[in-house]
Amino acid sequence: MEIKLTVNNEKRKVNVKPHTRLIDLLREDLGLTGTKEGCGKGECGACTVLMDNKVVTSCLVLAVQADGSEILTIEGLETKDKLHPIQQAFIDTGAVQCGYCIPGMIISSKKLIDQNLNPSDDQIKRALSGNICRCTGYVKIVDAVKQAAHEIKSGVK
């Protein structure tokens, strides 16, 4: 079955089987391997993407459900070979350790920062509650989100 969707601002037409998950379409068919599969049950957040500007776990979304949608993955944040301020903040604060959860964390952070350029620690923790990190203890991740929000608010890019 053919579906049409926009992925990282690029219109796509792809043929998918009815049981193909969005994560498999992104990784296997489109080669966007930044989105990771952790649990396959929507509980870890490693596969988080924005679908029509909503945070979704792509392992639980069928590709056919994304027909007509706009999808943003971690690869879609970078512009002209420059990292997005959220990506850079995660690097600068040492929030990236093994890196497996980071694409999902960054996408969830983007959604929060798009809505709130001055998030409190509690708001950050709530926004990231669907994303599990086994390495950092979250302190540096919260710091990264605060730094990115500040830089975006200040116009630093």
CYANA upper distance limits for C-alpha pairs under 8 A (distance plus 0.5 A):
  1 MET  CA     15 ASN  CA      5.74
  1 MET  CA     16 VAL  CA      5.93
  1 MET  CA     17 LYS  CA      6.75
  1 MET  CA     18 PRO  CA      7.74
  2 GLU  CA     13 LYS  CA      7.14
  2 GLU  CA     14 VAL  CA      5.99
  2 GLU  CA     15 ASN  CA      4.78
  2 GLU  CA     16 VAL  CA      6.80
  3 ILE  CA     13 LYS  CA      6.22
  3 ILE  CA     14 VAL  CA      6.05
  3 ILE  CA     15 ASN  CA      6.81
  3 ILE  CA     16 VAL  CA      7.80
  3 ILE  CA     64 VAL  CA      7.03
  3 ILE  CA     66 ALA  CA      8.47
  3 ILE  CA     67 ASP  CA      5.62
  3 ILE  CA     68 GLY  CA      7.88
  4 LYS  CA     11 LYS  CA      7.81
  4 LYS  CA     12 ARG  CA      6.13
  4 LYS  CA     13 LYS  CA      5.04
  4 LYS  CA     14 VAL  CA      7.06
  4 LYS  CA     67 ASP  CA      5.84
  4 LYS  CA     68 GLY  CA      6.00
  4 LYS  CA     69 SER  CA      8.33
  5 LEU  CA     11 LYS  CA      6.42
  5 LEU  CA     12 ARG  CA      5.90
  5 LEU  CA     13 LYS  CA      7.16
  5 LEU  CA     66 ALA  CA      7.27
  5 LEU  CA     67 ASP  CA      6.01
  5 LEU  CA     68 GLY  CA      5.31
  5 LEU  CA     69 SER  CA      5.65
  5 LEU  CA     70 GLU  CA      6.53
  5 LEU  CA     71 ILE  CA      7.99
  6 THR  CA     10 GLU  CA      5.70
  6 THR  CA     11 LYS  CA      4.74
  6 THR  CA     12 ARG  CA      6.26
  6 THR  CA     68 GLY  CA      7.91
  6 THR  CA     69 SER  CA      6.79
  6 THR  CA     70 GLU  CA      5.16
  6 THR  CA     71 ILE  CA      6.52
  7 VAL  CA     11 LYS  CA      6.90
  7 VAL  CA     12 ARG  CA      7.49
  7 VAL  CA     70 GLU  CA      6.45
  7 VAL  CA     71 ILE  CA      5.20
  7 VAL  CA     72 LEU  CA      6.46
  7 VAL  CA     73 THR  CA      8.10
  7 VAL  CA     76 GLY  CA      8.38
  8 ASN  CA     70 GLU  CA      8.16
  8 ASN  CA     71 ILE  CA      6.68
  8 ASN  CA     72 LEU  CA      5.48
  8 ASN  CA     73 THR  CA      7.04
  8 ASN  CA     75 GLU  CA      7.82
  8 ASN  CA     76 GLY  CA      5.06
  8 ASN  CA     77 LEU  CA      8.43
  9 ASN  CA     70 GLU  CA      8.10
  9 ASN  CA     72 LEU  CA      8.31
  9 ASN  CA     76 GLY  CA      8.07
 16 VAL  CA     20 THR  CA      6.75
 16 VAL  CA     25 LEU  CA      8.25
 16 VAL  CA     63 ALA  CA      7.65
 16 VAL  CA     64 VAL  CA      8.01
 18 PRO  CA     62 LEU  CA      8.11
 18 PRO  CA     63 ALA  CA      8.20
 18 PRO  CA     64 VAL  CA      7.18
 19 HIS  CA     62 LEU  CA      7.06
 19 HIS  CA     63 ALA  CA      8.33
 20 THR  CA     24 ASP  CA      7.01
 20 THR  CA     25 LEU  CA      7.35
 20 THR  CA     62 LEU  CA      6.34
 20 THR  CA     63 ALA  CA      6.22
 20 THR  CA     64 VAL  CA      8.29
 21 ARG  CA     25 LEU  CA      6.89
 21 ARG  CA     58 SER  CA      7.58
 21 ARG  CA     59 CYS  CA      6.55
 21 ARG  CA     60 LEU  CA      7.42
 21 ARG  CA     61 VAL  CA      6.22
 21 ARG  CA     62 LEU  CA      4.69
 21 ARG  CA     63 ALA  CA      5.54
 22 LEU  CA     26 LEU  CA      6.65
 22 LEU  CA     58 SER  CA      5.73
 22 LEU  CA     59 CYS  CA      6.89
 22 LEU  CA     60 LEU  CA      8.20
 22 LEU  CA     61 VAL  CA      6.03
 22 LEU  CA     62 LEU  CA      5.81
 22 LEU  CA     63 ALA  CA      4.85
 22 LEU  CA     66 ALA  CA      7.86
 23 ILE  CA     27 ARG  CA      6.54
 23 ILE  CA     35 THR  CA      7.72
 23 ILE  CA     36 LYS  CA      8.41
 23 ILE  CA     37 GLU  CA      7.98
 23 ILE  CA     47 CYS  CA      7.39
 23 ILE  CA     58 SER  CA      5.44
 23 ILE  CA     59 CYS  CA      5.85
 23 ILE  CA     61 VAL  CA      8.34
 24 ASP  CA     28 GLU  CA      5.87
 24 ASP  CA     29 ASP  CA      7.53
 24 ASP  CA     59 CYS  CA      8.35
 25 LEU  CA     29 ASP  CA      5.42
 25 LEU  CA     30 LEU  CA      6.78
 25 LEU  CA     63 ALA  CA      7.17
 26 LEU  CA     30 LEU  CA      5.53
 26 LEU  CA     31 GLY  CA      6.80
 26 LEU  CA     32 LEU  CA      5.83
 26 LEU  CA     33 THR  CA      7.68
 26 LEU  CA     35 THR  CA      8.22
 27 ARG  CA     31 GLY  CA      5.34
 27 ARG  CA     32 LEU  CA      5.25
 27 ARG  CA     33 THR  CA      5.25
 27 ARG  CA     34 GLY  CA      8.32
 27 ARG  CA     35 THR  CA      7.63
 28 GLU  CA     32 LEU  CA      8.05
 28 GLU  CA     33 THR  CA      8.31
 32 LEU  CA     73 THR  CA      8.43
 32 LEU  CA     75 GLU  CA      7.61
 34 GLY  CA     73 THR  CA      7.98
 34 GLY  CA     74 ILE  CA      6.59
 34 GLY  CA     75 GLU  CA      7.09
 34 GLY  CA    103 PRO  CA      6.96
 35 THR  CA     46 ALA  CA      7.39
 35 THR  CA     47 CYS  CA      5.64
 35 THR  CA     48 THR  CA      7.56
 35 THR  CA     49 VAL  CA      8.04
 35 THR  CA     73 THR  CA      7.24
 35 THR  CA     74 ILE  CA      7.31
 35 THR  CA    103 PRO  CA      6.69
 35 THR  CA    104 GLY  CA      7.57
 36 LYS  CA     46 ALA  CA      5.78
 36 LYS  CA     47 CYS  CA      5.40
 36 LYS  CA    100 TYR  CA      7.33
 36 LYS  CA    101 CYS  CA      7.97
 36 LYS  CA    103 PRO  CA      8.06
 36 LYS  CA    104 GLY  CA      8.39
 37 GLU  CA     46 ALA  CA      6.33
 37 GLU  CA     47 CYS  CA      5.81
 37 GLU  CA     59 CYS  CA      7.57
 38 GLY  CA     44 CYS  CA      6.82
 38 GLY  CA     45 GLY  CA      8.06
 38 GLY  CA     46 ALA  CA      6.10
 38 GLY  CA     47 CYS  CA      7.59
 39 CYS  CA     43 GLU  CA      7.13
 39 CYS  CA     44 CYS  CA      6.60
 40 GLY  CA     59 CYS  CA      6.05
 40 GLY  CA     60 LEU  CA      7.98
 41 LYS  CA     59 CYS  CA      7.31
 41 LYS  CA     60 LEU  CA      7.28
 42 GLY  CA     47 CYS  CA      8.46
 42 GLY  CA     57 THR  CA      6.00
 42 GLY  CA     58 SER  CA      8.28
 42 GLY  CA     59 CYS  CA      6.75
 42 GLY  CA     60 LEU  CA      6.52
 43 GLU  CA    130 GLY  CA      7.22
 43 GLU  CA    131 ASN  CA      8.15
 44 CYS  CA    130 GLY  CA      6.95
 44 CYS  CA    131 ASN  CA      5.79
 44 CYS  CA    132 ILE  CA      5.55
 45 GLY  CA     57 THR  CA      6.64
 45 GLY  CA    101 CYS  CA      7.70
 45 GLY  CA    104 GLY  CA      6.26
 45 GLY  CA    105 MET  CA      7.99
 45 GLY  CA    130 GLY  CA      6.00
 45 GLY  CA    131 ASN  CA      4.68
 45 GLY  CA    132 ILE  CA      6.81
 46 ALA  CA     57 THR  CA      8.32
 46 ALA  CA    100 TYR  CA      7.40
 46 ALA  CA    101 CYS  CA      5.27
 46 ALA  CA    102 ILE  CA      7.83
 46 ALA  CA    103 PRO  CA      7.33
 46 ALA  CA    104 GLY  CA      5.34
 46 ALA  CA    105 MET  CA      7.98
 46 ALA  CA    131 ASN  CA      7.11
 46 ALA  CA    132 ILE  CA      8.04
 47 CYS  CA     57 THR  CA      5.91
 47 CYS  CA     58 SER  CA      5.97
 47 CYS  CA     59 CYS  CA      6.93
 47 CYS  CA    103 PRO  CA      8.22
 47 CYS  CA    104 GLY  CA      6.29
 48 THR  CA     55 VAL  CA      7.06
 48 THR  CA     56 VAL  CA      6.03
 48 THR  CA     57 THR  CA      5.00
 48 THR  CA     58 SER  CA      6.46
 48 THR  CA     73 THR  CA      8.48
 48 THR  CA    103 PRO  CA      7.96
 48 THR  CA    104 GLY  CA      4.99
 48 THR  CA    105 MET  CA      8.18
 48 THR  CA    107 ILE  CA      7.14
 48 THR  CA    108 SER  CA      7.70
 49 VAL  CA     55 VAL  CA      6.43
 49 VAL  CA     56 VAL  CA      6.15
 49 VAL  CA     57 THR  CA      6.97
 49 VAL  CA     58 SER  CA      6.96
 49 VAL  CA     71 ILE  CA      7.41
 49 VAL  CA     72 LEU  CA      6.36
 49 VAL  CA     73 THR  CA      5.74
 49 VAL  CA     74 ILE  CA      8.09
 49 VAL  CA    104 GLY  CA      7.22
 49 VAL  CA    107 ILE  CA      6.60
 49 VAL  CA    108 SER  CA      8.30
 50 LEU  CA     54 LYS  CA      5.59
 50 LEU  CA     55 VAL  CA      5.22
 50 LEU  CA     56 VAL  CA      6.54
 50 LEU  CA     70 GLU  CA      8.40
 50 LEU  CA     71 ILE  CA      6.07
 50 LEU  CA     72 LEU  CA      5.52
 50 LEU  CA     73 THR  CA      7.29
 50 LEU  CA    107 ILE  CA      7.45
 50 LEU  CA    111 LYS  CA      8.43
 51 MET  CA     55 VAL  CA      6.98
 51 MET  CA     56 VAL  CA      7.00
 51 MET  CA     66 ALA  CA      8.05
 51 MET  CA     69 SER  CA      6.95
 51 MET  CA     70 GLU  CA      6.13
 51 MET  CA     71 ILE  CA      5.07
 51 MET  CA     72 LEU  CA      7.08
 52 ASP  CA     69 SER  CA      6.29
 52 ASP  CA     70 GLU  CA      5.51
 52 ASP  CA     71 ILE  CA      6.87
 53 ASN  CA     70 GLU  CA      8.13
 53 ASN  CA     71 ILE  CA      8.28
 53 ASN  CA     72 LEU  CA      8.46
 53 ASN  CA    111 LYS  CA      8.00
 54 LYS  CA    111 LYS  CA      8.19
 55 VAL  CA    107 ILE  CA      8.25
 55 VAL  CA    108 SER  CA      7.01
 55 VAL  CA    111 LYS  CA      7.77
 56 VAL  CA     61 VAL  CA      8.27
 57 THR  CA     61 VAL  CA      7.49
 58 SER  CA     62 LEU  CA      8.40
 61 VAL  CA     65 GLN  CA      7.02
 61 VAL  CA     66 ALA  CA      8.04
 62 LEU  CA     66 ALA  CA      7.51
 63 ALA  CA     67 ASP  CA      7.47
 66 ALA  CA     70 GLU  CA      8.34
 72 LEU  CA     76 GLY  CA      6.29
 72 LEU  CA     77 LEU  CA      8.29
 73 THR  CA     77 LEU  CA      7.77
 73 THR  CA    103 PRO  CA      8.45
 73 THR  CA    107 ILE  CA      7.70
 74 ILE  CA     78 GLU  CA      8.26
 74 ILE  CA    103 PRO  CA      6.08
 74 ILE  CA    104 GLY  CA      8.22
 74 ILE  CA    106 ILE  CA      7.89
 74 ILE  CA    107 ILE  CA      7.05
 77 LEU  CA     83 LEU  CA      7.63
 77 LEU  CA     84 HIS  CA      6.10
 78 GLU  CA     82 LYS  CA      6.11
 78 GLU  CA     83 LEU  CA      5.16
 78 GLU  CA     84 HIS  CA      5.70
 79 THR  CA     83 LEU  CA      7.07
 79 THR  CA     84 HIS  CA      7.51
 83 LEU  CA     87 GLN  CA      6.37
 83 LEU  CA     88 GLN  CA      6.44
 84 HIS  CA     88 GLN  CA      6.78
 84 HIS  CA    157 LYS  CA      8.05
 85 PRO  CA     89 ALA  CA      6.47
 85 PRO  CA    148 ALA  CA      6.12
 85 PRO  CA    151 GLU  CA      7.60
 85 PRO  CA    152 ILE  CA      7.44
 85 PRO  CA    156 VAL  CA      8.47
 85 PRO  CA    157 LYS  CA      6.50
 86 ILE  CA     90 PHE  CA      6.82
 86 ILE  CA    106 ILE  CA      7.12
 86 ILE  CA    109 SER  CA      8.11
 86 ILE  CA    110 LYS  CA      7.65
 86 ILE  CA    144 ALA  CA      7.73
 86 ILE  CA    145 VAL  CA      7.28
 86 ILE  CA    148 ALA  CA      5.44
 86 ILE  CA    149 ALA  CA      8.26
 87 GLN  CA     91 ILE  CA      7.12
 87 GLN  CA    106 ILE  CA      7.23
 88 GLN  CA     92 ASP  CA      6.55
 88 GLN  CA    148 ALA  CA      8.43
 89 ALA  CA     93 THR  CA      6.48
 89 ALA  CA    144 ALA  CA      5.49
 89 ALA  CA    145 VAL  CA      7.69
 89 ALA  CA    147 GLN  CA      6.71
 89 ALA  CA    148 ALA  CA      6.04
 90 PHE  CA     94 GLY  CA      6.72
 90 PHE  CA     95 ALA  CA      5.44
 90 PHE  CA     96 VAL  CA      6.52
 90 PHE  CA    140 LYS  CA      8.40
 90 PHE  CA    141 ILE  CA      7.25
 90 PHE  CA    144 ALA  CA      5.50
 90 PHE  CA    145 VAL  CA      8.06
 91 ILE  CA     95 ALA  CA      6.71
 91 ILE  CA     96 VAL  CA      6.47
 92 ASP  CA    144 ALA  CA      8.18
 93 THR  CA    140 LYS  CA      6.57
 93 THR  CA    141 ILE  CA      8.27
 93 THR  CA    143 ASP  CA      7.34
 93 THR  CA    144 ALA  CA      6.24
 94 GLY  CA    140 LYS  CA      6.85
 95 ALA  CA    136 THR  CA      7.25
 95 ALA  CA    138 TYR  CA      8.29
 95 ALA  CA    140 LYS  CA      5.25
 95 ALA  CA    141 ILE  CA      5.44
 95 ALA  CA    144 ALA  CA      7.15
 96 VAL  CA    102 ILE  CA      7.11
 96 VAL  CA    136 THR  CA      8.35
 97 GLN  CA    135 CYS  CA      6.98
 97 GLN  CA    136 THR  CA      7.29
 98 CYS  CA    135 CYS  CA      7.45
 99 GLY  CA    103 PRO  CA      8.21
101 CYS  CA    105 MET  CA      6.72
101 CYS  CA    131 ASN  CA      7.75
101 CYS  CA    132 ILE  CA      7.40
101 CYS  CA    133 CYS  CA      6.47
102 ILE  CA    106 ILE  CA      6.41
103 PRO  CA    107 ILE  CA      6.74
104 GLY  CA    108 SER  CA      6.68
104 GLY  CA    131 ASN  CA      7.28
105 MET  CA    109 SER  CA      6.52
105 MET  CA    128 LEU  CA      7.08
105 MET  CA    131 ASN  CA      6.60
106 ILE  CA    110 LYS  CA      6.56
107 ILE  CA    111 LYS  CA      6.99
108 SER  CA    112 LEU  CA      6.99
108 SER  CA    127 ALA  CA      7.06
108 SER  CA    128 LEU  CA      6.67
109 SER  CA    113 ILE  CA      6.59
109 SER  CA    124 ILE  CA      8.09
109 SER  CA    127 ALA  CA      7.54
109 SER  CA    128 LEU  CA      7.51
109 SER  CA    145 VAL  CA      6.89
110 LYS  CA    114 ASP  CA      6.43
111 LYS  CA    115 GLN  CA      7.07
112 LEU  CA    116 ASN  CA      6.44
112 LEU  CA    119 PRO  CA      8.31
112 LEU  CA    124 ILE  CA      7.90
112 LEU  CA    127 ALA  CA      6.85
113 ILE  CA    117 LEU  CA      5.69
113 ILE  CA    118 ASN  CA      8.24
113 ILE  CA    119 PRO  CA      7.92
113 ILE  CA    145 VAL  CA      8.40
113 ILE  CA    149 ALA  CA      6.41
117 LEU  CA    149 ALA  CA      5.57
117 LEU  CA    150 HIS  CA      7.39
117 LEU  CA    152 ILE  CA      8.02
117 LEU  CA    153 LYS  CA      6.58
118 ASN  CA    146 LYS  CA      7.99
118 ASN  CA    149 ALA  CA      6.92
118 ASN  CA    150 HIS  CA      7.68
119 PRO  CA    123 GLN  CA      6.20
119 PRO  CA    124 ILE  CA      6.71
119 PRO  CA    146 LYS  CA      7.51
119 PRO  CA    149 ALA  CA      8.19
120 SER  CA    124 ILE  CA      6.74
121 ASP  CA    125 LYS  CA      6.64
121 ASP  CA    142 VAL  CA      7.23
122 ASP  CA    126 ARG  CA      6.59
123 GLN  CA    127 ALA  CA      6.59
124 ILE  CA    128 LEU  CA      6.64
124 ILE  CA    142 VAL  CA      7.01
124 ILE  CA    145 VAL  CA      7.83
125 LYS  CA    129 SER  CA      6.34
125 LYS  CA    142 VAL  CA      7.81
133 CYS  CA    137 GLY  CA      7.74
133 CYS  CA    138 TYR  CA      7.67
136 THR  CA    140 LYS  CA      7.42
136 THR  CA    141 ILE  CA      8.07
138 TYR  CA    142 VAL  CA      6.66
139 VAL  CA    143 ASP  CA      6.77
140 LYS  CA    144 ALA  CA      6.53
141 ILE  CA    145 VAL  CA      6.85
142 VAL  CA    146 LYS  CA      6.80
143 ASP  CA    147 GLN  CA      6.60
144 ALA  CA    148 ALA  CA      6.54
145 VAL  CA    149 ALA  CA      6.59
146 LYS  CA    150 HIS  CA      6.66
147 GLN  CA    151 GLU  CA      6.66
148 ALA  CA    152 ILE  CA      6.54
149 ALA  CA    153 LYS  CA      6.49
150 HIS  CA    154 SER  CA      6.53
151 GLU  CA    155 GLY  CA      6.50
151 GLU  CA    156 VAL  CA      5.38
151 GLU  CA    157 LYS  CA      7.52
152 ILE  CA    156 VAL  CA      6.32
152 ILE  CA    157 LYS  CA      7.43
